[in-house]
Amino acid sequence: MRDLPSPQTDRPLPRIGHHTLPNRVILAPMAGVTDRPFRQLCRELGAGLVVSEMVTADSRLWNSRKSRQRRIHRGEPGPRSVQIAGGDPQMLAEAARLNADAGAEIIDINMGCPAKKVCNKAAGSALLRDERLVADILDAVVAAVDIPVTLKIRTGWCAESRNAERVAKLAENAGIAALAVHGRTREQRYTGSAEYDTIAAIKQQVSIPVFANGDVTTPQRAAEVLAYTGADAVMIGRGAQGNPWLFREIEHYLRTGDEHASPCAEEIAATMQRHLRALHDHYGEYLGVRVARKHVGWYLAASDPSREHRARFNRLEQATQQFEFLHELFRGDAAIGNGIHAA
Ligand SMILES: Cc1cc2nc3c(=O)[nH]c(=O)nc-3n(C[C@H](O)[C@H](O)[C@H](O)COP(=O)(O)O)c2cc1C
């Protein structure tokens, strides 16, 4: 990818329907990760838009604890984007309606997820193989709600059928308000590197906002990808795990061309504590303690090569023990705090 200038101040900020985003950095939907506590944290640290974990379009399944918890977004700052996944146009339309009634301000349709569970039901990225069905779904969902509908896709099913450009056109014609593209095919899952040529080609062909997704983990990379593709924003998934500060760092770099200072050990400790508290509150102590293990594992990944700290943390069963652990970790060795951000 060629080197290009970083400040991105000369172009209008992306709009999704009547919502103008405050910047060009978006948190990608990640099932099991972008729950309400994590969305809130990323928003506070500079994400211009956050997208919820996907919710199945089959509302008969919404009474499970997991679905109920995923659908709590009332009171969150806007715009609240809720992702739905499924393969049946009418079911997706009904799910969009119900989520809009429950406070969603943007509906995002998942045609990017490679997960088996979703694909066995011909949903997620499996839909890309059937352009007729894609069009039917987009028409049905757009007609069902009076809030903007966005779409998230991969570049295609496999290398031989990279049809994202055609799908992007279908999306624009159907009235989709913005399109996020992960620069991999479904067949690639998460292997290899994301490619951005398809995203650049799509951007040339449609006039709706395009968000570039895949392997963006640094401010410099974000600037390169925006410049190379002409996309309106970058969407960040795995790069934000254990590193919610990435959003403000990218935002700052895109706006000024300068690097934002890394968070100091005190800020890292305070952020992790806030995150833990929010997880315990959101899920209750039993589940919150378990969900916290995953996030703390990501925070500690770079500073704990022997996995000793993570193994200890994972054995803790109570919320207070988790707070004490963090307290000791940062009191005992500030270098650990400083090392965390290298993740
Ligand atoms: C744990 C995990 C869960 C994901 N869940 C979803 C999902 O619910 N909906 C979706 O559209 N994409 C999902 N994705 C894909 C991401 O949104 C994103 O497209 C992908 O991770 C590539 O971006 P990245 O390289 O910045 O991580 C998930 C990815 C991960 C790693």
Ligand as a Chemical Component Dictionary entry (heavy atoms), coordinates in Angstrom:
data_LIG
# 
_chem_comp.id                   LIG 
_chem_comp.type                 NON-POLYMER 
_chem_comp.pdbx_formal_charge   0 
_chem_comp.three_letter_code    LIG 
# 
loop_
_chem_comp_atom.comp_id 
_chem_comp_atom.atom_id 
_chem_comp_atom.alt_atom_id 
_chem_comp_atom.type_symbol 
_chem_comp_atom.charge 
_chem_comp_atom.model_Cartn_x 
_chem_comp_atom.model_Cartn_y 
_chem_comp_atom.model_Cartn_z 
_chem_comp_atom.pdbx_ordinal 
LIG C1  C1  C 0 -14.834 -12.410 18.464 1  
LIG C2  C2  C 0 -15.415 -11.844 17.193 2  
LIG C3  C3  C 0 -16.789 -11.731 17.056 3  
LIG C4  C4  C 0 -17.338 -11.187 15.887 4  
LIG N1  N1  N 0 -18.695 -11.044 15.811 5  
LIG C5  C5  C 0 -19.235 -10.410 14.729 6  
LIG C6  C6  C 0 -20.630 -10.129 14.674 7  
LIG O1  O1  O 0 -21.396 -10.406 15.605 8  
LIG N2  N2  N 0 -21.098 -9.495  13.568 9  
LIG C7  C7  C 0 -20.274 -9.156  12.516 10 
LIG O2  O2  O 0 -20.749 -8.577  11.535 11 
LIG N3  N3  N 0 -18.952 -9.393  12.554 12 
LIG C8  C8  C 0 -18.419 -9.997  13.636 13 
LIG N4  N4  N 0 -17.070 -10.192 13.699 14 
LIG C9  C9  C 0 -16.212 -9.665  12.625 15 
LIG C10 C10 C 0 -15.716 -8.256  12.959 16 
LIG O3  O3  O 0 -16.773 -7.331  13.029 17 
LIG C11 C11 C 0 -14.701 -7.766  11.903 18 
LIG O4  O4  O 0 -15.338 -7.737  10.658 19 
LIG C12 C12 C 0 -13.469 -8.661  11.802 20 
LIG O5  O5  O 0 -12.971 -9.010  13.080 21 
LIG C13 C13 C 0 -12.336 -7.974  11.001 22 
LIG O6  O6  O 0 -11.940 -6.778  11.604 23 
LIG P1  P1  P 0 -10.589 -6.667  12.516 24 
LIG O7  O7  O 0 -9.460  -7.177  11.683 25 
LIG O8  O8  O 0 -10.485 -5.218  12.848 26 
LIG O9  O9  O 0 -10.824 -7.566  13.710 27 
LIG C14 C14 C 0 -16.502 -10.757 14.833 28 
LIG C15 C15 C 0 -15.121 -10.886 14.981 29 
LIG C16 C16 C 0 -14.565 -11.406 16.140 30 
LIG C17 C17 C 0 -13.055 -11.495 16.270 31 
# 
loop_
_chem_comp_bond.comp_id 
_chem_comp_bond.atom_id_1 
_chem_comp_bond.atom_id_2 
_chem_comp_bond.value_order 
_chem_comp_bond.pdbx_ordinal 
LIG C1  C2  SING 1  
LIG C2  C3  SING 2  
LIG C2  C16 DOUB 3  
LIG C3  C4  DOUB 4  
LIG C4  N1  SING 5  
LIG C4  C14 SING 6  
LIG N1  C5  DOUB 7  
LIG C5  C6  SING 8  
LIG C5  C8  SING 9  
LIG C6  O1  DOUB 10 
LIG C6  N2  SING 11 
LIG N2  C7  SING 12 
LIG C7  O2  DOUB 13 
LIG C7  N3  SING 14 
LIG N3  C8  DOUB 15 
LIG C8  N4  SING 16 
LIG N4  C9  SING 17 
LIG N4  C14 SING 18 
LIG C9  C10 SING 19 
LIG C10 O3  SING 20 
LIG C10 C11 SING 21 
LIG C11 O4  SING 22 
LIG C11 C12 SING 23 
LIG C12 O5  SING 24 
LIG C12 C13 SING 25 
LIG C13 O6  SING 26 
LIG O6  P1  SING 27 
LIG P1  O7  DOUB 28 
LIG P1  O8  SING 29 
LIG P1  O9  SING 30 
LIG C14 C15 DOUB 31 
LIG C15 C16 SING 32 
LIG C16 C17 SING 33 
# 
